[in-house]
Amino acid sequence: MIEIRRIFTQVEEIRHEFGPPPAEPLIRGAIAVVMTNPYAGRYEADILPMMKALEPVGVDMAQRLLAAMDVPRERIATYGKGSIVGSAGELEHGALWHVPGGYAMRELLGWKGDRAAYIAGLGGAKTGQPGNALSIVPSTKKVGPPGATLDVPMTNINASYVRGQFDAFEVRVPGSPAADELVFILAMTTGYRVHARVGGLLAENIAQWDGQR
């Protein structure tokens, strides 16, 4: 069921963006896996076996991304995920990435919730404890042609309301997805937008540890 064709990784350092240079560069990374869509060109009522099969793919991609960014996991501040479905597939095939991509990054970054409950769609949250990747991983998906871009939404790993870390990461895999392909994406960054200054909750002021504030 899992036939991986390509793995595409991109990492950038933002060293300057008008104003004074930041004290340290913002590091942003994304990884995309291109694979055959086993459901391309037909309707399949039960697609959940594919979700299960994607779990080790998510874990491997999360680990590869952190290694490519070359920073300690404690420096990861935001995350996001997304998928692009080739034209012979349907949007719901992209939704298969919600659980495997989400739990893979959260567990990598120290989430201590109930994995089985999370996978079953029951949340599995563990709140009230700092630093456990408590916030839901934001996501987007679309059906697109080869070379389509996807703006992957990014938010703080512990509190979705950290305004200075709202961001989007544009990801494009040249030549993919073909009609019978799926592109699954994970993305992470090390912090605030360069010169973020529009107010709101700061990461250092997170107090509720409920995934939001």
C-alpha distance (Angstrom), angle and dihedral (degrees) to the residues before:
residue distance angle dihedral
M1 . . .
I2 3.84 . .
E3 3.80 112.3 .
I4 3.79 110.3 165.7
R5 3.79 114.9 -159.7
R6 3.80 103.0 174.0
I7 3.80 142.8 0.2
F8 3.78 116.6 -152.9
T9 3.82 123.0 -169.4
Q10 3.79 129.9 -174.9
V11 3.79 129.3 -177.9
E12 3.79 126.7 179.2
E13 3.79 136.0 -176.4
I14 3.79 116.5 -149.7
R15 3.79 103.6 -152.4
H16 3.79 100.7 165.5
E17 3.80 137.6 12.9
F18 3.82 110.8 169.1
G19 3.80 115.6 -64.2
P20 3.80 121.5 48.1
P21 3.81 118.3 -22.8
P22 3.82 112.2 -98.1
A23 3.79 118.2 -105.6
E24 3.79 88.2 -111.6
P25 3.81 130.2 5.5
L26 3.77 121.8 -95.3
I27 3.79 107.9 -117.5
R28 3.79 117.6 -151.2
G29 3.79 124.8 -177.7
A30 3.78 137.3 179.9
I31 3.77 134.1 -179.3
A32 3.79 127.0 -164.6
V33 3.77 128.9 -168.9
V34 3.80 118.1 -157.4
M35 3.78 114.4 -155.1
T36 3.76 141.7 163.3
N37 3.80 114.2 -88.5
P38 3.82 104.5 -130.4
Y39 3.81 89.9 -162.5
A40 3.80 97.4 50.4
G41 3.79 115.7 136.2
R42 3.80 96.7 11.8
Y43 3.78 142.5 64.1
E44 3.79 116.4 -109.2
A45 3.80 117.5 -174.1
D46 3.81 96.9 -159.8
I47 3.80 110.8 49.8
L48 3.81 97.6 151.3
P49 3.84 94.2 101.0
M50 3.79 86.8 68.3
M51 3.80 90.9 54.4
K52 3.79 90.3 54.7
A53 3.80 91.7 46.6
L54 3.83 90.0 53.2
E55 3.81 94.7 59.9
P56 3.85 96.8 89.3
V57 3.81 89.4 42.5
G58 3.79 89.9 57.9
V59 3.80 92.5 48.5
D60 3.81 92.2 49.3
M61 3.81 93.0 47.5
A62 3.81 93.6 49.1
Q63 3.79 90.8 51.8
R64 3.81 92.2 46.2
L65 3.79 91.4 50.5
L66 3.79 94.6 50.9
A67 3.81 89.8 48.5
A68 3.81 91.5 49.6
M69 3.80 91.6 51.0
D70 3.81 88.5 52.2
V71 3.81 96.2 -148.7
P72 3.82 131.5 118.8
R73 3.79 112.0 -93.7
E74 3.82 88.1 -117.9
R75 3.81 88.6 70.1
I76 3.80 94.6 59.0
A77 3.80 106.3 108.1
T78 3.82 106.4 166.0
Y79 3.77 138.4 27.3
G80 3.78 142.7 -178.4
K81 3.79 141.9 166.8
G82 3.78 140.4 -155.9
S83 3.78 147.4 164.0
I84 3.78 139.4 -140.8
V85 3.80 118.2 -154.1
G86 3.78 122.1 -154.2
S87 3.81 117.7 -120.3
A88 3.81 95.0 -98.5
G89 3.81 90.1 60.0
E90 3.78 135.1 66.3
L91 3.78 132.8 -118.5
E92 3.80 91.7 -107.2
H93 3.80 89.8 65.4
G94 3.80 87.8 63.2
A95 3.80 89.7 52.0
L96 3.80 88.6 65.0
W97 3.81 86.3 81.1
H98 3.82 96.0 63.3
V99 3.80 96.5 88.2
P100 3.84 103.6 30.5
G101 3.80 93.6 45.2
G102 3.78 95.4 41.6
Y103 3.77 101.4 47.9
A104 3.82 91.9 41.8
M105 3.80 93.2 61.5
R106 3.79 94.5 38.8
E107 3.79 93.3 51.9
L108 3.79 91.1 45.2
L109 3.81 89.2 55.0
G110 3.79 95.7 48.1
W111 3.81 107.5 -86.4
K112 3.82 109.4 167.1
G113 3.79 101.0 -169.8
D114 3.78 130.0 120.2
R115 3.79 104.7 -73.5
A116 3.81 94.9 -165.5
A117 3.81 91.3 52.5
Y118 3.79 90.9 47.3
I119 3.80 92.3 51.9
A120 3.80 90.5 46.8
G121 3.80 89.5 55.6
L122 3.79 94.5 -110.3
G123 3.80 95.6 118.8
G124 3.79 100.7 -117.4
A125 3.82 88.6 -154.4
K126 3.78 124.5 171.6
T127 3.78 108.4 -163.3
G128 3.77 134.2 177.6
Q129 3.81 94.0 50.3
P130 3.81 120.3 101.8
G131 3.76 124.3 -122.9
N132 3.77 104.9 16.1
A133 3.82 103.9 120.7
L134 3.79 89.2 -101.8
S135 3.80 101.0 167.5
I136 3.77 122.6 88.4
V137 3.80 112.9 -102.1
P138 3.83 107.3 -110.7
S139 3.77 115.4 -127.5
T140 3.77 146.5 -174.0
K141 3.79 136.1 -177.9
K142 3.77 141.5 -179.9
V143 3.79 144.8 170.0
G144 3.80 108.9 -108.0
P145 3.82 146.6 161.1
P146 3.83 127.3 -105.3
G147 3.80 109.7 -61.2
A148 3.81 94.0 20.4
T149 3.80 115.6 158.6
L150 3.78 125.5 -135.2
D151 3.80 125.7 -159.9
V152 3.79 102.2 -143.3
P153 3.83 111.3 -154.7
M154 3.81 117.0 -128.4
T155 3.81 130.4 -159.2
N156 3.80 137.5 165.2
I157 3.80 113.5 -73.5
N158 3.81 93.8 -128.6
A159 3.80 106.3 29.8
S160 3.78 125.4 27.8
Y161 3.81 91.4 -158.1
V162 3.82 96.3 67.3
R163 3.80 94.3 119.3
G164 3.79 98.5 -169.8
Q165 3.80 89.7 61.4
F166 3.81 97.7 51.9
D167 3.78 103.0 119.5
A168 3.78 145.3 137.8
F169 3.78 129.8 -132.4
E170 3.80 116.9 -149.0
V171 3.81 109.6 -140.4
R172 3.79 127.1 -175.3
V173 3.79 129.6 170.0
P174 3.83 108.3 -157.3
G175 3.80 110.7 -119.1
S176 3.79 95.7 4.7
P177 2.92 145.7 150.3
A178 3.79 100.3 35.1
A179 3.79 113.5 -164.6
D180 3.81 92.2 -88.1
E181 3.81 96.6 42.4
L182 3.78 139.5 93.3
V183 3.80 125.7 -152.7
F184 3.80 115.6 -155.8
I185 3.82 117.9 -169.4
L186 3.81 137.7 -164.6
A187 3.81 123.5 -174.9
M188 3.80 136.0 -175.8
T189 3.82 137.2 174.8
T190 3.79 136.8 -169.1
G191 3.78 100.6 -124.7
Y192 3.76 153.4 -57.9
R193 3.77 126.5 8.1
V194 3.78 107.7 -92.4
H195 3.83 106.7 -85.3
A196 3.84 93.2 1.8
R197 3.81 104.6 -176.9
V198 3.81 111.4 151.8
G199 3.79 96.7 108.4
G200 3.78 128.0 -125.1
L201 3.78 130.8 114.6
L202 3.81 116.6 -15.4
A203 3.80 121.6 -144.6
E204 3.79 89.9 -122.7
N205 3.83 89.6 57.1
I206 3.82 98.1 53.9
A207 3.80 104.5 135.8
Q208 3.80 112.0 158.6
W209 3.83 98.7 53.6
D210 3.79 91.0 -154.8
G211 3.80 96.7 126.2
Q212 3.80 91.2 -97.4
R213 3.81 110.9 56.3
